[in-house]
Amino acid sequence: MKRITVESLLSIPLEDAAETIVGFLKSYFAGAGAEKAVVGLSGGLDSSVTLRLLVDALGANKVTAAIMPDTRVTPPEDTRDAAELAGSLGVEYFIIPIDTVVDSYSVIPGFDAGNRLATGNLRARIRMNILYYIANRLNGIVVGTGDRSELLLGYFTKYGDGGVDVLPLACLYKTQVRELGRRLGLPARILGKPSSPRLWKGHLAEEEIGLSYEAVDLVFYSLIDLGLSISEAVDATGLPVEVFERVLSLHRRSRHKRRLPPFPSLPWLQEPVKEI
């Protein structure tokens, strides 16, 4: 069996993929009748690539970026990189520190700012609320920045960075997004950053997942895109079977994030929710 490597993932025509995404965004916004694309800009890879594609699709005057650091956990260079990128593309942007918003949740009985997971997810949900406020005010659409790897892993906050209207990068794996960013000419300091949701200080995605994105992407690519069995994929990629088990466990445990909330079905209603 032919060896499957990261180069296999990058062999797709990424320029054509970018053109497809740009065309998709043009069509989506024309159909939605929205005046603005509103995007959260972190200074990281995915949001930077998303911003560039939005500008290519809609023009800078149709895009608004919100940079939303919690200055206690967000490195200053991330805020600087985000602002410099938005400025270089001619995009209107706002820097909105969320420190005091996070602290305002201390009115909740038992609130514990030191609870890393709960407070980290709270930061993501606060950012989502801010984006939707801006979008409502500007007759805008909230554009998500998640990629295919994150969606399949469930590596996003439900009703946080997962709470968006459209996901232009959901067709590309993380390794493909990084290469696309290189071809789009994004700054090297952004391309070289380790992936991080910045939900707490020192937060790094690959440390939390326990695997590199190269390994994650090879697992999904071999099983989903190529349709290999696990044993075939192990042989083709050279990755240990434990890596496949870890990725599949994360994928299966996060199914609820990729679905609408479940609800009971009454026997006399064949389709409780139906488009008409």
C-alpha positions as CSV (number, residue, x, y, z in Angstrom):
1,M,0.0,0.0,0.0
2,K,1.2,3.5,-0.9
3,R,2.7,5.4,2.1
4,I,0.4,8.2,3.4
5,T,2.3,11.2,4.8
6,V,1.6,14.9,5.5
7,E,2.7,15.5,1.9
8,S,-0.3,13.5,0.8
9,L,-2.5,15.9,2.7
10,L,-0.8,18.9,1.0
11,S,-1.0,17.5,-2.5
12,I,-4.6,18.8,-3.0
13,P,-4.8,21.9,-5.2
14,L,-4.9,24.5,-2.4
15,E,-5.2,27.5,-4.7
16,D,-8.4,25.9,-6.2
17,A,-9.6,25.3,-2.6
18,A,-9.1,28.9,-1.8
19,E,-11.0,30.0,-4.9
20,T,-13.8,27.6,-4.0
21,I,-14.0,29.1,-0.4
22,V,-14.0,32.6,-1.8
23,G,-16.8,31.8,-4.2
24,F,-18.7,30.1,-1.4
25,L,-18.4,33.2,0.8
26,K,-19.6,35.5,-2.0
27,S,-22.6,33.3,-2.7
28,Y,-23.5,32.9,1.0
29,F,-23.3,36.6,1.8
30,A,-25.3,37.5,-1.3
31,G,-28.0,35.1,-0.3
32,A,-28.0,36.2,3.3
33,G,-28.4,39.9,2.5
34,A,-25.8,40.8,5.2
35,E,-23.9,44.0,5.1
36,K,-20.9,42.8,7.1
37,A,-18.8,39.7,7.9
38,V,-17.9,39.8,11.6
39,V,-15.0,37.6,12.7
40,G,-13.1,37.0,15.9
41,L,-9.4,37.6,15.2
42,S,-7.0,36.0,17.6
43,G,-3.6,36.5,15.9
44,G,-3.4,32.8,15.3
45,L,-3.4,30.7,12.1
46,D,-7.1,29.9,11.5
47,S,-8.6,33.3,12.1
48,S,-5.8,35.0,10.1
49,V,-6.5,32.7,7.1
50,T,-10.2,33.3,7.5
51,L,-9.8,37.1,7.5
52,R,-7.7,37.0,4.4
53,L,-10.2,34.9,2.5
54,L,-13.1,37.2,3.7
55,V,-11.3,40.2,2.3
56,D,-10.6,38.4,-1.0
57,A,-14.3,37.4,-1.2
58,L,-16.1,40.5,0.0
59,G,-13.6,43.4,0.1
60,A,-12.1,44.9,3.3
61,N,-15.0,47.4,3.7
62,K,-17.4,44.5,4.3
63,V,-15.4,42.9,7.1
64,T,-15.2,43.8,10.8
65,A,-12.8,42.0,13.1
66,A,-13.0,41.8,16.9
67,I,-9.8,41.2,18.8
68,M,-10.9,40.0,22.3
69,P,-8.0,39.3,24.6
70,D,-8.2,38.5,28.3
71,T,-5.0,40.3,29.1
72,R,-4.3,37.8,32.0
73,V,-4.0,34.9,29.6
74,T,-3.6,36.3,26.1
75,P,0.0,37.0,25.1
76,P,0.4,40.6,24.0
77,E,2.0,39.5,20.8
78,D,-1.2,37.8,19.8
79,T,-3.2,41.1,20.1
80,R,-0.4,42.9,18.2
81,D,-0.3,40.4,15.4
82,A,-4.1,40.4,15.0
83,A,-4.2,44.2,14.9
84,E,-1.3,44.5,12.5
85,L,-2.8,41.9,10.1
86,A,-6.2,43.6,10.1
87,G,-4.6,47.0,9.5
88,S,-2.5,45.6,6.7
89,L,-5.6,44.3,5.0
90,G,-7.5,47.5,5.5
91,V,-10.1,45.9,7.8
92,E,-12.0,47.8,10.5
93,Y,-11.1,46.2,13.9
94,F,-11.9,46.7,17.5
95,I,-9.7,45.6,20.5
96,I,-12.1,44.6,23.2
97,P,-10.4,43.3,26.4
98,I,-12.8,40.9,28.1
99,D,-11.1,40.8,31.6
100,T,-13.8,42.7,33.3
101,V,-16.6,40.8,31.5
102,V,-15.1,37.5,32.8
103,D,-14.9,39.0,36.3
104,S,-18.5,40.1,36.2
105,Y,-19.5,36.4,36.4
106,S,-18.4,36.4,40.0
107,V,-22.0,37.1,40.8
108,I,-22.6,33.4,40.2
109,P,-22.7,31.5,43.5
110,G,-19.6,29.4,43.8
111,F,-17.9,31.1,40.9
112,D,-14.3,30.0,40.8
113,A,-12.0,31.9,38.3
114,G,-9.3,29.3,39.0
115,N,-11.4,26.5,37.5
116,R,-9.5,26.3,34.2
117,L,-12.0,24.5,32.1
118,A,-15.1,26.3,33.2
119,T,-13.6,29.7,33.1
120,G,-11.8,29.0,29.8
121,N,-15.0,27.9,28.1
122,L,-16.7,31.0,29.6
123,R,-14.1,33.2,27.8
124,A,-15.0,31.5,24.5
125,R,-18.7,32.1,25.1
126,I,-18.2,35.7,26.1
127,R,-16.4,36.2,22.8
128,M,-19.3,34.6,20.9
129,N,-21.7,37.0,22.6
130,I,-19.6,40.0,21.6
131,L,-19.4,38.9,18.0
132,Y,-23.2,38.4,17.8
133,Y,-23.8,41.8,19.4
134,I,-21.6,43.4,16.8
135,A,-23.2,41.4,14.0
136,N,-26.7,42.3,15.1
137,R,-25.8,46.0,15.2
138,L,-24.2,46.0,11.8
139,N,-26.6,43.6,10.0
140,G,-23.7,41.1,9.9
141,I,-23.0,37.4,9.8
142,V,-20.7,35.8,12.3
143,V,-18.0,33.9,10.5
144,G,-16.4,31.0,12.3
145,T,-12.7,30.2,12.1
146,G,-12.7,26.5,13.0
147,D,-11.0,24.0,10.6
148,R,-11.9,20.4,9.7
149,S,-9.5,18.9,12.2
150,E,-11.0,20.9,15.1
151,L,-14.6,20.1,14.1
152,L,-14.0,16.3,13.7
153,L,-12.1,16.2,17.1
154,G,-14.8,18.4,18.8
155,Y,-12.0,20.7,19.8
156,F,-14.1,23.8,20.2
157,T,-16.3,25.2,22.8
158,K,-20.0,24.4,22.4
159,Y,-21.9,27.8,22.0
160,G,-18.5,29.5,22.2
161,D,-16.2,29.4,19.1
162,G,-18.6,26.8,17.8
163,G,-21.5,29.3,17.9
164,V,-21.2,30.8,14.4
165,D,-23.2,31.3,11.2
166,V,-20.8,29.9,8.6
167,L,-17.5,27.9,8.7
168,P,-15.4,28.6,5.6
169,L,-12.4,26.5,6.8
170,A,-14.4,23.4,7.7
171,C,-13.4,21.8,4.5
172,L,-9.6,21.9,5.3
173,Y,-7.5,20.1,7.8
174,K,-5.2,22.1,10.1
175,T,-2.1,21.1,8.2
176,Q,-3.8,22.3,4.9
177,V,-4.8,25.6,6.5
178,R,-1.2,26.2,7.6
179,E,0.1,25.6,4.0
180,L,-2.7,27.7,2.5
181,G,-1.7,30.5,4.9
182,R,1.8,30.3,3.6
183,R,0.7,30.5,0.0
184,L,-1.5,33.5,0.8
185,G,1.6,35.2,2.2
186,L,0.6,35.6,5.8
187,P,3.3,36.7,8.2
188,A,5.8,33.9,9.3
189,R,5.3,34.7,12.9
190,I,1.6,33.8,12.6
191,L,2.2,30.7,10.5
192,G,4.8,29.5,13.0
193,K,2.7,29.8,16.1
194,P,1.6,26.6,17.9
195,S,-2.2,26.3,17.8
196,S,-4.0,27.6,20.9
197,P,-7.5,28.7,21.8
198,R,-6.0,30.9,24.6
199,L,-8.6,29.8,27.1
200,W,-6.1,29.9,29.9
201,K,-2.5,30.9,30.4
202,G,-0.1,28.7,28.5
203,H,-2.9,26.9,26.8
204,L,-1.6,24.9,23.8
205,A,-3.9,22.8,21.6
206,E,-1.6,19.9,20.9
207,E,-0.7,19.5,24.5
208,E,-4.3,19.3,25.5
209,I,-5.2,16.9,22.7
210,G,-2.1,14.8,23.4
211,L,-1.2,14.5,19.7
212,S,0.2,16.6,16.9
213,Y,-2.2,17.9,14.3
214,E,-0.1,16.2,11.7
215,A,-1.0,12.8,13.3
216,V,-4.6,13.8,13.8
217,D,-5.0,14.8,10.2
218,L,-3.4,11.6,8.9
219,V,-5.8,9.6,11.0
220,F,-8.9,11.4,9.7
221,Y,-7.6,11.6,6.1
222,S,-6.8,7.9,5.9
223,L,-10.1,6.8,7.5
224,I,-12.5,9.3,6.1
225,D,-11.1,10.6,2.8
226,L,-9.4,7.3,1.7
227,G,-11.9,5.0,3.4
228,L,-9.2,2.7,4.8
229,S,-9.8,0.3,7.7
230,I,-7.9,1.0,10.9
231,S,-5.4,-1.8,10.2
232,E,-4.9,-0.6,6.7
233,A,-4.4,3.0,7.9
234,V,-1.9,1.9,10.6
235,D,0.2,0.2,7.9
236,A,-0.1,3.1,5.4
237,T,0.7,5.9,7.9
238,G,3.1,4.1,10.2
239,L,1.2,5.6,13.2
240,P,0.6,3.4,16.2
241,V,-2.9,2.0,16.6
242,E,-3.1,3.9,19.9
243,V,-3.0,7.1,18.0
244,F,-6.0,6.0,16.0
245,E,-7.8,5.0,19.2
246,R,-7.2,8.3,20.8
247,V,-8.4,10.3,17.8
248,L,-11.5,8.1,17.4
249,S,-12.3,8.4,21.1
250,L,-12.2,12.2,20.9
251,H,-14.3,12.2,17.7
252,R,-17.0,9.9,19.1
253,R,-17.2,11.6,22.5
254,S,-17.8,15.0,20.8
255,R,-20.6,13.9,18.5
256,H,-23.1,16.0,20.5
257,K,-21.2,19.2,19.5
258,R,-21.8,18.5,15.8
259,R,-25.5,17.9,16.2
260,L,-28.6,19.8,17.2
261,P,-29.7,19.2,20.7
262,P,-31.8,16.0,20.9
263,F,-35.5,16.2,21.6
264,P,-38.4,13.6,22.0
265,S,-40.4,12.5,19.0
266,L,-44.1,12.1,19.5
267,P,-45.6,9.1,17.7
268,W,-48.1,11.2,15.6
269,L,-45.3,13.6,14.4
270,Q,-43.2,11.9,11.7
271,E,-40.9,15.0,11.5
272,P,-41.1,17.2,14.6
273,V,-38.9,19.8,12.9
274,K,-39.6,20.2,9.2
275,E,-38.6,22.9,6.7
276,I,-41.5,24.2,4.7
